[in-house]
Amino acid sequence: MGLFKNEAVAKGSPFRSGALKTESDVIEVVFGWVHWYSYSRLHSSLDHQTPEASERTYYDENSGSLPDDAAHKTAA
């Protein structure tokens, strides 16, 4: 909660374009921050990749084609 308040709602935040006067202003800030946090931020524990890029790399590596010898085996 503190991270969200400091990054999204605090005065001078890049997610704000002015005062938060209405509920729709707050909703716009929340959606912008959540989208950035989930898709665009660089994360040090992900080798400075975005979460989206890291997930794509993970699935590409783990669901790729089988090695040649495993692909030619027949089921028992």
ROPA-239942 format. One line per field, with one value per residue (C-alpha): residue number from 1; residue in three letters; x, y, z. Coordinates in steps of 0.2 Angstrom, whole numbers, plus 5000, padded with zeros to 4 digits. Layout:
<pts>
num [NUM | ...]
residuo [ALA | ...]
u [X | ...]
v [Y | ...]
w [Z | ...]
</pts>
This chain:
<pts>
num [1 | 2 | 3 | 4 | 5 | 6 | 7 | 8 | 9 | 10 | 11 | 12 | 13 | 14 | 15 | 16 | 17 | 18 | 19 | 20 | 21 | 22 | 23 | 24 | 25 | 26 | 27 | 28 | 29 | 30 | 31 | 32 | 33 | 34 | 35 | 36 | 37 | 38 | 39 | 40 | 41 | 42 | 43 | 44 | 45 | 46 | 47 | 48 | 49 | 50 | 51 | 52 | 53 | 54 | 55 | 56 | 57 | 58 | 59 | 60 | 61 | 62 | 63 | 64 | 65 | 66 | 67 | 68 | 69 | 70 | 71 | 72 | 73 | 74 | 75 | 76]
residuo [MET | GLY | LEU | PHE | LYS | ASN | GLU | ALA | VAL | ALA | LYS | GLY | SER | PRO | PHE | ARG | SER | GLY | ALA | LEU | LYS | THR | GLU | SER | ASP | VAL | ILE | GLU | VAL | VAL | PHE | GLY | TRP | VAL | HIS | TRP | TYR | SER | TYR | SER | ARG | LEU | HIS | SER | SER | LEU | ASP | HIS | GLN | THR | PRO | GLU | ALA | SER | GLU | ARG | THR | TYR | TYR | ASP | GLU | ASN | SER | GLY | SER | LEU | PRO | ASP | ASP | ALA | ALA | HIS | LYS | THR | ALA | ALA]
u [5000 | 5014 | 5023 | 5007 | 5003 | 5021 | 5022 | 5004 | 4994 | 5008 | 5009 | 5021 | 5018 | 5020 | 5003 | 4994 | 4989 | 4982 | 4971 | 4961 | 4944 | 4933 | 4932 | 4935 | 4952 | 4957 | 4952 | 4962 | 4977 | 4975 | 4973 | 4988 | 4999 | 4993 | 4996 | 5014 | 5017 | 5011 | 5018 | 5031 | 5042 | 5060 | 5063 | 5080 | 5076 | 5070 | 5087 | 5080 | 5066 | 5048 | 5037 | 5028 | 5045 | 5051 | 5035 | 5036 | 5054 | 5049 | 5035 | 5046 | 5060 | 5048 | 5035 | 5047 | 5049 | 5056 | 5074 | 5076 | 5079 | 5064 | 5053 | 5056 | 5052 | 5036 | 5025 | 5025]
v [5000 | 5012 | 5009 | 5012 | 5028 | 5035 | 5030 | 5033 | 5045 | 5056 | 5074 | 5075 | 5057 | 5053 | 5044 | 5060 | 5074 | 5085 | 5085 | 5070 | 5078 | 5064 | 5045 | 5043 | 5053 | 5040 | 5026 | 5032 | 5034 | 5016 | 5008 | 5017 | 5012 | 4994 | 4993 | 5000 | 4989 | 4973 | 4976 | 4990 | 4991 | 4984 | 4972 | 4968 | 4950 | 4947 | 4952 | 4970 | 4964 | 4969 | 4956 | 4953 | 4950 | 4939 | 4928 | 4927 | 4921 | 4908 | 4901 | 4901 | 4892 | 4879 | 4875 | 4875 | 4860 | 4844 | 4839 | 4828 | 4812 | 4814 | 4819 | 4803 | 4791 | 4782 | 4780 | 4763]
w [5000 | 5004 | 4988 | 4978 | 4988 | 4985 | 4967 | 4961 | 4972 | 4979 | 4973 | 4958 | 4953 | 4934 | 4935 | 4940 | 4928 | 4941 | 4957 | 4961 | 4962 | 4957 | 4959 | 4940 | 4943 | 4956 | 4945 | 4931 | 4942 | 4949 | 4932 | 4925 | 4940 | 4940 | 4921 | 4923 | 4938 | 4930 | 4912 | 4910 | 4926 | 4926 | 4940 | 4947 | 4952 | 4934 | 4926 | 4924 | 4912 | 4913 | 4921 | 4904 | 4895 | 4909 | 4908 | 4889 | 4890 | 4903 | 4893 | 4877 | 4886 | 4894 | 4881 | 4866 | 4854 | 4861 | 4857 | 4842 | 4851 | 4863 | 4848 | 4839 | 4854 | 4853 | 4868 | 4877]
</pts>
